[in-house]
Amino acid sequence: MATLLVLAASAHAQVSTRYPFCLQGDDYPGWSNCAFTSYQQCQASASGTFDECLANPWYQAGDNAAPPTDSDTGSQALAPLPVGPPPD
């Protein structure tokens, strides 16, 4: 049980609220690779892999960040539901 809590805490700490898109797959489990400013940038990184790009459910645009355009967001209707607690 303690190992599970440690793993959950470390996964929780890796989630980034700074970028709106995440790459997920075998190489990037959970929300561990949220480092993309556009959907196209994420797709380019996922090209040729079994990874997929998803909207970061914890993304919060700051005052210094430009809001994503419609072309950046892809299909928001198909955005994943957040799993687990949001990051601090």
Order of alpha helices (4+ residues) and beta strands (2+ residues): alpha-beta-alpha-beta-alpha
